[in-house]
Amino acid sequence: MKKITFALICISLLFSCKKEIETVVTIPEEIEATVFDFDLKLNDFYIKRDTIKKEDTFQNIIEKQNLNGKLLFDIITTTKKEFNLSSIRKGKPYLLLYTNDFAKKLEYFIYQPDQLNYCIIDFRDSIVRVEKKTRPITFKSRTVAGQLNGSLSESLKNEGASTALTSKLVSVYKWSIDFFKSKKGDKFAVTFTERYINDSIYDGVDTLQAAFFEYKGKKTYAFPFMQNKNQEKIEYYDENGNALKNFFLKAPLKSINITSKFSRNRFHPVQMRFKAHNGTDYAAPRGTPIMSTANGVVEQSGYTAGNGNFVKVKHDKTYATQYLHMSRILVRRGQQVKQGDVIGKVGSTGLATGPHVCYRFWKNGKQVDALKLKLPNSIPMDNANKPRFLAFIAPLKQALDSVAALN
């Protein structure tokens, strides 16, 4: 009997010990993430999000709210000084921020005409305040590389880049590359910046920082560069500092000395009579290099009694240029030339009294005054800026080549 009693006591103590060592596991409550937007901590409010409907006005949205004793007339009068009440548009988002309690008093009205800008109306104080604000923007840079497989847009998309980048590339390479003639397998690499609102909302491609495109077996690089602070627009150059332009040089000579302009009735010094002069004369010493003012193909190269030695370059379906009275012709018919290539030397062949080049400009098959055309002018790379340019592009070129090699 004593043995049974002892055994029962041991069993009782064993179960008692087990109860004492049981561990109580407490599951922590989920911590709410802090949300900041519109310069406000949104967790502190009860929020209603909506979009402007066809019948909505600022007045009929606000009059339904708990305005904490404020008169609607006073609110309308105050806000219309800073916020055009009729500017709200159907489909645009807005937020109503209330006190996070039973009363649900309206504290803010936020209207978003676009994802970057917003108008915030503060109802917390006795005087309603209105502010127009812009969300913070951050810029992020990245490089993508690949090969053409379909259109340029499709190929960029395949590499995770926005198709909006296509128009920027086409604009930069407009006269260097005919994308319609590019082939499957042509390589490319692009470094570009993208805009992000609040560091998270994608807002599109901002700038093209560097690029190369392989066309007809040759890489054509593009780097943006400003030669001086007063320059209005950024221009693009290849790795050697040659301008990538979708327009013409100011003149076919580096030094400009205009001796005769385009005229429908000019006295010709050789023929001694009045006649049309369909070009602009630039005087220069014999042998001065004559440059092609834009990319193109040599359409004519030869001699006539009036023009002397001359070259005509076709640039596209619309434009062609012609260079007369050369002492020497340095190109042949059918040859491709780039903007700035030397195509001949100044002379006085043909009907000319002294060394000069008569520069003629053709538009849609008609000769026009090149000086009066509204064409942007290229700024060639100044030799003084070349070292700064080469130092600037070195890391950009390395990034392009490195990412392209990995691909």
C-alpha positions as a Python dict, from the first residue, in 0.01 Angstrom:
ca = {
    (1, 'M'): (0, 0, 0),
    (2, 'K'): (285, 235, 84),
    (3, 'K'): (445, 156, -253),
    (4, 'I'): (123, 247, -440),
    (5, 'T'): (88, 571, -245),
    (6, 'F'): (452, 665, -322),
    (7, 'A'): (402, 597, -694),
    (8, 'L'): (92, 815, -706),
    (9, 'I'): (279, 1102, -538),
    (10, 'C'): (564, 1075, -795),
    (11, 'I'): (323, 1080, -1086),
    (12, 'S'): (147, 1385, -939),
    (13, 'L'): (477, 1570, -893),
    (14, 'L'): (581, 1485, -1251),
    (15, 'F'): (269, 1637, -1405),
    (16, 'S'): (299, 1937, -1170),
    (17, 'C'): (656, 2003, -1297),
    (18, 'K'): (547, 1981, -1661),
    (19, 'K'): (288, 2248, -1602),
    (20, 'E'): (545, 2475, -1445),
    (21, 'I'): (784, 2455, -1742),
    (22, 'E'): (522, 2518, -2012),
    (23, 'T'): (622, 2818, -2228),
    (24, 'V'): (361, 3072, -2326),
    (25, 'V'): (427, 3192, -2685),
    (26, 'T'): (296, 3540, -2762),
    (27, 'I'): (255, 3637, -3129),
    (28, 'P'): (358, 4003, -3169),
    (29, 'E'): (110, 4238, -3328),
    (30, 'E'): (192, 4336, -3688),
    (31, 'I'): (356, 4678, -3694),
    (32, 'E'): (188, 4914, -3937),
    (33, 'A'): (425, 5056, -4195),
    (34, 'T'): (463, 5433, -4184),
    (35, 'V'): (337, 5597, -4501),
    (36, 'F'): (453, 5947, -4595),
    (37, 'D'): (317, 6137, -4894),
    (38, 'F'): (219, 6496, -4969),
    (39, 'D'): (452, 6595, -4680),
    (40, 'L'): (211, 6422, -4441),
    (41, 'K'): (214, 6105, -4232),
    (42, 'L'): (-93, 5940, -4382),
    (43, 'N'): (-123, 5686, -4097),
    (44, 'D'): (-257, 5967, -3877),
    (45, 'F'): (-570, 6013, -4088),
    (46, 'Y'): (-880, 5837, -4201),
    (47, 'I'): (-850, 5859, -4580),
    (48, 'K'): (-1101, 5857, -4862),
    (49, 'R'): (-961, 5830, -5216),
    (50, 'D'): (-1174, 5908, -5519),
    (51, 'T'): (-1167, 6054, -5870),
    (52, 'I'): (-1350, 6357, -6007),
    (53, 'K'): (-1681, 6256, -6165),
    (54, 'K'): (-1851, 6437, -6452),
    (55, 'E'): (-2096, 6617, -6220),
    (56, 'D'): (-1838, 6695, -5948),
    (57, 'T'): (-1732, 7044, -5845),
    (58, 'F'): (-1512, 7149, -5557),
    (59, 'Q'): (-1818, 7295, -5387),
    (60, 'N'): (-2037, 6986, -5400),
    (61, 'I'): (-1751, 6766, -5279),
    (62, 'I'): (-1676, 6990, -4981),
    (63, 'E'): (-2032, 7070, -4873),
    (64, 'K'): (-2093, 6702, -4788),
    (65, 'Q'): (-1810, 6700, -4532),
    (66, 'N'): (-1785, 6770, -4162),
    (67, 'L'): (-1627, 7114, -4181),
    (68, 'N'): (-1611, 7166, -3805),
    (69, 'G'): (-1829, 7476, -3811),
    (70, 'K'): (-1664, 7649, -4107),
    (71, 'L'): (-1895, 7821, -4354),
    (72, 'L'): (-1885, 7690, -4711),
    (73, 'F'): (-1904, 8044, -4850),
    (74, 'D'): (-1594, 8148, -4655),
    (75, 'I'): (-1404, 7840, -4775),
    (76, 'I'): (-1492, 7905, -5139),
    (77, 'T'): (-1396, 8272, -5110),
    (78, 'T'): (-1059, 8192, -4952),
    (79, 'T'): (-956, 7905, -5175),
    (80, 'K'): (-1043, 8060, -5511),
    (81, 'K'): (-766, 8318, -5465),
    (82, 'E'): (-502, 8044, -5481),
    (83, 'F'): (-682, 7755, -5649),
    (84, 'N'): (-882, 7777, -5971),
    (85, 'L'): (-1193, 7590, -5859),
    (86, 'S'): (-1301, 7527, -6219),
    (87, 'S'): (-968, 7359, -6300),
    (88, 'I'): (-1061, 7022, -6156),
    (89, 'R'): (-1101, 6770, -6435),
    (90, 'K'): (-1297, 6450, -6474),
    (91, 'G'): (-1093, 6140, -6396),
    (92, 'K'): (-830, 6319, -6185),
    (93, 'P'): (-769, 6173, -5836),
    (94, 'Y'): (-830, 6348, -5508),
    (95, 'L'): (-798, 6260, -5139),
    (96, 'L'): (-1001, 6361, -4837),
    (97, 'L'): (-811, 6332, -4508),
    (98, 'Y'): (-1022, 6318, -4189),
    (99, 'T'): (-947, 6301, -3819),
    (100, 'N'): (-892, 5940, -3724),
    (101, 'D'): (-1177, 5935, -3470),
    (102, 'F'): (-1555, 5908, -3448),
    (103, 'A'): (-1610, 6273, -3556),
    (104, 'K'): (-1433, 6233, -3891),
    (105, 'K'): (-1367, 6607, -3933),
    (106, 'L'): (-1222, 6704, -4269),
    (107, 'E'): (-861, 6824, -4231),
    (108, 'Y'): (-722, 6818, -4587),
    (109, 'F'): (-844, 6812, -4944),
    (110, 'I'): (-573, 6709, -5195),
    (111, 'Y'): (-628, 6737, -5569),
    (112, 'Q'): (-380, 6582, -5818),
    (113, 'P'): (-387, 6727, -6173),
    (114, 'D'): (-98, 6487, -6252),
    (115, 'Q'): (119, 6245, -6058),
    (116, 'L'): (389, 6506, -5996),
    (117, 'N'): (192, 6815, -5885),
    (118, 'Y'): (-83, 6856, -5631),
    (119, 'C'): (-292, 7121, -5458),
    (120, 'I'): (-350, 7080, -5084),
    (121, 'I'): (-621, 7268, -4890),
    (122, 'D'): (-575, 7271, -4513),
    (123, 'F'): (-895, 7301, -4304),
    (124, 'R'): (-740, 7254, -3959),
    (125, 'D'): (-715, 7621, -3854),
    (126, 'S'): (-977, 7891, -3851),
    (127, 'I'): (-831, 8030, -4174),
    (128, 'V'): (-825, 7784, -4462),
    (129, 'R'): (-484, 7761, -4628),
    (130, 'V'): (-412, 7661, -4987),
    (131, 'E'): (-76, 7548, -5129),
    (132, 'K'): (37, 7420, -5467),
    (133, 'K'): (320, 7172, -5432),
    (134, 'T'): (540, 6940, -5631),
    (135, 'R'): (642, 6597, -5513),
    (136, 'P'): (1017, 6538, -5481),
    (137, 'I'): (1183, 6388, -5788),
    (138, 'T'): (1489, 6165, -5787),
    (139, 'F'): (1693, 6068, -6091),
    (140, 'K'): (1837, 5722, -6138),
    (141, 'S'): (2090, 5630, -6403),
    (142, 'R'): (2131, 5289, -6566),
    (143, 'T'): (2283, 5128, -6873),
    (144, 'V'): (2125, 4867, -7098),
    (145, 'A'): (2274, 4686, -7397),
    (146, 'G'): (2150, 4437, -7649),
    (147, 'Q'): (2100, 4350, -8012),
    (148, 'L'): (1826, 4441, -8254),
    (149, 'N'): (1559, 4175, -8268),
    (150, 'G'): (1262, 4339, -8433),
    (151, 'S'): (1210, 4715, -8408),
    (152, 'L'): (1427, 4942, -8194),
    (153, 'S'): (1135, 4991, -7952),
    (154, 'E'): (1086, 4617, -7915),
    (155, 'S'): (1458, 4559, -7865),
    (156, 'L'): (1478, 4825, -7592),
    (157, 'K'): (1171, 4677, -7423),
    (158, 'N'): (1335, 4333, -7429),
    (159, 'E'): (1624, 4484, -7231),
    (160, 'G'): (1389, 4633, -6971),
    (161, 'A'): (1404, 4990, -7099),
    (162, 'S'): (1109, 5218, -7171),
    (163, 'T'): (1006, 5243, -7535),
    (164, 'A'): (1005, 5622, -7479),
    (165, 'L'): (1383, 5600, -7510),
    (166, 'T'): (1337, 5523, -7881),
    (167, 'S'): (1242, 5878, -7978),
    (168, 'K'): (1547, 6019, -7796),
    (169, 'L'): (1782, 5781, -7975),
    (170, 'V'): (1624, 5848, -8314),
    (171, 'S'): (1652, 6223, -8255),
    (172, 'V'): (2023, 6203, -8170),
    (173, 'Y'): (2109, 5968, -8456),
    (174, 'K'): (1866, 6118, -8703),
    (175, 'W'): (2125, 6196, -8969),
    (176, 'S'): (2386, 5939, -8874),
    (177, 'I'): (2177, 5623, -8885),
    (178, 'D'): (1882, 5515, -9095),
    (179, 'F'): (1702, 5290, -8846),
    (180, 'F'): (1478, 5157, -9122),
    (181, 'K'): (1790, 5003, -9279),
    (182, 'S'): (1932, 4865, -8954),
    (183, 'K'): (1957, 4487, -8935),
    (184, 'K'): (1879, 4214, -8688),
    (185, 'G'): (2184, 4160, -8469),
    (186, 'D'): (2304, 4522, -8480),
    (187, 'K'): (2435, 4599, -8131),
    (188, 'F'): (2348, 4896, -7911),
    (189, 'A'): (2410, 5027, -7560),
    (190, 'V'): (2246, 5321, -7386),
    (191, 'T'): (2306, 5501, -7057),
    (192, 'F'): (2010, 5714, -6952),
    (193, 'T'): (1844, 5870, -6649),
    (194, 'E'): (1488, 5806, -6536),
    (195, 'R'): (1264, 6018, -6314),
    (196, 'Y'): (1104, 5879, -5998),
    (197, 'I'): (845, 6062, -5790),
    (198, 'N'): (888, 6011, -5416),
    (199, 'D'): (1177, 5781, -5509),
    (200, 'S'): (929, 5509, -5609),
    (201, 'I'): (679, 5616, -5877),
    (202, 'Y'): (823, 5584, -6226),
    (203, 'D'): (782, 5908, -6424),
    (204, 'G'): (959, 5834, -6751),
    (205, 'V'): (1294, 5877, -6926),
    (206, 'D'): (1466, 6207, -6851),
    (207, 'T'): (1796, 6235, -7039),
    (208, 'L'): (2017, 6034, -7271),
    (209, 'Q'): (2365, 6033, -7116),
    (210, 'A'): (2554, 5819, -7364),
    (211, 'A'): (2495, 5564, -7638),
    (212, 'F'): (2644, 5365, -7917),
    (213, 'F'): (2473, 5199, -8209),
    (214, 'E'): (2635, 4954, -8445),
    (215, 'Y'): (2537, 5039, -8801),
    (216, 'K'): (2685, 4877, -9110),
    (217, 'G'): (2953, 4718, -8892),
    (218, 'K'): (3066, 5043, -8729),
    (219, 'K'): (2990, 5173, -8379),
    (220, 'T'): (2862, 5530, -8371),
    (221, 'Y'): (2887, 5680, -8022),
    (222, 'A'): (2686, 5975, -7890),
    (223, 'F'): (2779, 6187, -7587),
    (224, 'P'): (2607, 6509, -7474),
    (225, 'F'): (2842, 6801, -7414),
    (226, 'M'): (2819, 7177, -7362),
    (227, 'Q'): (3117, 7373, -7485),
    (228, 'N'): (3028, 7684, -7288),
    (229, 'K'): (2782, 7795, -7019),
    (230, 'N'): (2596, 8029, -7255),
    (231, 'Q'): (2509, 7748, -7494),
    (232, 'E'): (2131, 7714, -7516),
    (233, 'K'): (2113, 7348, -7613),
    (234, 'I'): (2318, 7041, -7533),
    (235, 'E'): (2478, 6894, -7843),
    (236, 'Y'): (2590, 6538, -7909),
    (237, 'Y'): (2933, 6430, -8029),
    (238, 'D'): (3099, 6099, -8113),
    (239, 'E'): (3400, 5962, -7924),
    (240, 'N'): (3635, 6178, -8133),
    (241, 'G'): (3445, 6502, -8075),
    (242, 'N'): (3270, 6513, -8413),
    (243, 'A'): (2922, 6662, -8400),
    (244, 'L'): (2624, 6431, -8440),
    (245, 'K'): (2379, 6671, -8591),
    (246, 'N'): (2038, 6655, -8749),
    (247, 'F'): (2101, 6991, -8917),
    (248, 'F'): (2359, 7192, -9112),
    (249, 'L'): (2677, 7379, -9033),
    (250, 'K'): (2651, 7755, -9061),
    (251, 'A'): (2889, 7761, -9358),
    (252, 'P'): (3113, 7530, -9563),
    (253, 'L'): (3425, 7712, -9434),
    (254, 'K'): (3559, 7743, -9079),
    (255, 'S'): (3622, 8115, -9126),
    (256, 'I'): (3326, 8310, -9261),
    (257, 'N'): (3370, 8605, -9497),
    (258, 'I'): (3054, 8663, -9701),
    (259, 'T'): (3120, 8870, -10013),
    (260, 'S'): (2790, 8820, -10194),
    (261, 'K'): (2448, 8701, -10082),
    (262, 'F'): (2156, 8528, -10249),
    (263, 'S'): (1981, 8767, -10488),
    (264, 'R'): (1728, 8751, -10768),
    (265, 'N'): (1899, 9041, -10948),
    (266, 'R'): (2272, 9086, -10886),
    (267, 'F'): (2531, 9243, -11116),
    (268, 'H'): (2763, 8963, -11227),
    (269, 'P'): (3128, 9085, -11218),
    (270, 'V'): (3240, 8854, -11502),
    (271, 'Q'): (2940, 8860, -11735),
    (272, 'M'): (2886, 9231, -11665),
    (273, 'R'): (2508, 9208, -11647),
    (274, 'F'): (2234, 9174, -11391),
    (275, 'K'): (2113, 8820, -11324),
    (276, 'A'): (2000, 8595, -11040),
    (277, 'H'): (2265, 8484, -10792),
    (278, 'N'): (2128, 8165, -10635),
    (279, 'G'): (2392, 8119, -10369),
    (280, 'T'): (2611, 8275, -10100),
    (281, 'D'): (2974, 8357, -10177),
    (282, 'Y'): (3238, 8297, -9907),
    (283, 'A'): (3582, 8440, -9988),
    (284, 'A'): (3891, 8255, -9864),
    (285, 'P'): (4252, 8196, -9973),
    (286, 'R'): (4307, 7946, -10251),
    (287, 'G'): (4336, 7592, -10109),
    (288, 'T'): (4118, 7654, -9801),
    (289, 'P'): (3929, 7330, -9712),
    (290, 'I'): (3560, 7324, -9809),
    (291, 'M'): (3338, 7113, -9579),
    (292, 'S'): (3012, 6935, -9643),
    (293, 'T'): (2761, 7112, -9419),
    (294, 'A'): (2568, 6792, -9342),
    (295, 'N'): (2575, 6415, -9388),
    (296, 'G'): (2481, 6290, -9731),
    (297, 'V'): (2581, 6130, -10060),
    (298, 'V'): (2773, 6302, -10340),
    (299, 'E'): (2516, 6340, -10618),
    (300, 'Q'): (2737, 6525, -10869),
    (301, 'S'): (3107, 6589, -10895),
    (302, 'G'): (3260, 6754, -11200),
    (303, 'Y'): (3315, 7068, -11406),
    (304, 'T'): (3102, 7316, -11603),
    (305, 'A'): (3198, 7647, -11765),
    (306, 'G'): (2997, 7851, -11517),
    (307, 'N'): (3040, 7648, -11194),
    (308, 'G'): (3398, 7546, -11249),
    (309, 'N'): (3489, 7246, -11035),
    (310, 'F'): (3185, 7173, -10820),
    (311, 'V'): (3029, 6913, -10590),
    (312, 'K'): (2661, 6859, -10514),
    (313, 'V'): (2563, 6661, -10202),
    (314, 'K'): (2218, 6514, -10152),
    (315, 'H'): (2127, 6503, -9781),
    (316, 'D'): (1778, 6354, -9788),
    (317, 'K'): (1459, 6373, -9994),
    (318, 'T'): (1425, 6744, -9916),
    (319, 'Y'): (1769, 6902, -9897),
    (320, 'A'): (2083, 6920, -10114),
    (321, 'T'): (2382, 7156, -10114),
    (322, 'Q'): (2624, 7258, -10388),
    (323, 'Y'): (2980, 7396, -10371),
    (324, 'L'): (3122, 7583, -10672),
    (325, 'H'): (3456, 7717, -10811),
    (326, 'M'): (3681, 7464, -10637),
    (327, 'S'): (4049, 7443, -10715),
    (328, 'R'): (4038, 7070, -10634),
    (329, 'I'): (3762, 6813, -10592),
    (330, 'L'): (3833, 6555, -10322),
    (331, 'V'): (3525, 6331, -10349),
    (332, 'R'): (3361, 6122, -10616),
    (333, 'R'): (3003, 6067, -10723),
    (334, 'G'): (2818, 5818, -10499),
    (335, 'Q'): (3055, 5868, -10206),
    (336, 'Q'): (2902, 5907, -9858),
    (337, 'V'): (3018, 6212, -9666),
    (338, 'K'): (2968, 6324, -9309),
    (339, 'Q'): (2907, 6668, -9172),
    (340, 'G'): (3242, 6849, -9165),
    (341, 'D'): (3418, 6620, -9416),
    (342, 'V'): (3649, 6809, -9652),
    (343, 'I'): (3511, 6763, -10003),
    (344, 'G'): (3729, 7011, -10194),
    (345, 'K'): (3954, 7317, -10184),
    (346, 'V'): (3870, 7684, -10248),
    (347, 'G'): (3958, 7809, -10594),
    (348, 'S'): (3841, 8041, -10871),
    (349, 'T'): (3751, 7800, -11153),
    (350, 'G'): (3457, 7880, -11381),
    (351, 'L'): (3303, 8228, -11380),
    (352, 'A'): (3490, 8374, -11083),
    (353, 'T'): (3706, 8683, -11032),
    (354, 'G'): (3886, 8552, -10721),
    (355, 'P'): (3914, 8255, -10486),
    (356, 'H'): (3586, 8179, -10311),
    (357, 'V'): (3319, 7912, -10274),
    (358, 'C'): (2966, 7975, -10394),
    (359, 'Y'): (2745, 7780, -10152),
    (360, 'R'): (2406, 7683, -10292),
    (361, 'F'): (2117, 7532, -10101),
    (362, 'W'): (1839, 7324, -10255),
    (363, 'K'): (1504, 7256, -10091),
    (364, 'N'): (1250, 7035, -10267),
    (365, 'G'): (1437, 7079, -10595),
    (366, 'K'): (1450, 7460, -10580),
    (367, 'Q'): (1744, 7684, -10491),
    (368, 'V'): (1675, 7889, -10178),
    (369, 'D'): (1860, 8138, -9957),
    (370, 'A'): (2048, 7929, -9699),
    (371, 'L'): (2091, 8231, -9470),
    (372, 'K'): (1716, 8284, -9442),
    (373, 'L'): (1615, 7925, -9377),
    (374, 'K'): (1517, 7852, -9018),
    (375, 'L'): (1766, 7572, -8968),
    (376, 'P'): (1953, 7520, -8639),
    (377, 'N'): (2330, 7554, -8672),
    (378, 'S'): (2589, 7306, -8554),
    (379, 'I'): (2873, 7412, -8324),
    (380, 'P'): (3192, 7220, -8414),
    (381, 'M'): (3409, 7103, -8125),
    (382, 'D'): (3658, 7372, -8026),
    (383, 'N'): (4010, 7229, -7992),
    (384, 'A'): (4041, 7404, -7655),
    (385, 'N'): (3745, 7198, -7525),
    (386, 'K'): (3868, 6864, -7659),
    (387, 'P'): (4068, 6755, -7348),
    (388, 'R'): (3772, 6836, -7119),
    (389, 'F'): (3538, 6647, -7351),
    (390, 'L'): (3758, 6336, -7365),
    (391, 'A'): (3791, 6331, -6985),
    (392, 'F'): (3413, 6370, -6950),
    (393, 'I'): (3323, 6083, -7182),
    (394, 'A'): (3586, 5833, -7061),
    (395, 'P'): (3377, 5678, -6776),
    (396, 'L'): (3060, 5696, -6988),
    (397, 'K'): (3222, 5508, -7275),
    (398, 'Q'): (3367, 5251, -7037),
    (399, 'A'): (3023, 5185, -6887),
    (400, 'L'): (2869, 5137, -7233),
    (401, 'D'): (3144, 4901, -7349),
    (402, 'S'): (3144, 4701, -7023),
    (403, 'V'): (2769, 4636, -7019),
    (404, 'A'): (2773, 4556, -7392),
    (405, 'A'): (3054, 4303, -7334),
    (406, 'L'): (2855, 4132, -7057),
    (407, 'N'): (2555, 4102, -7289),
}
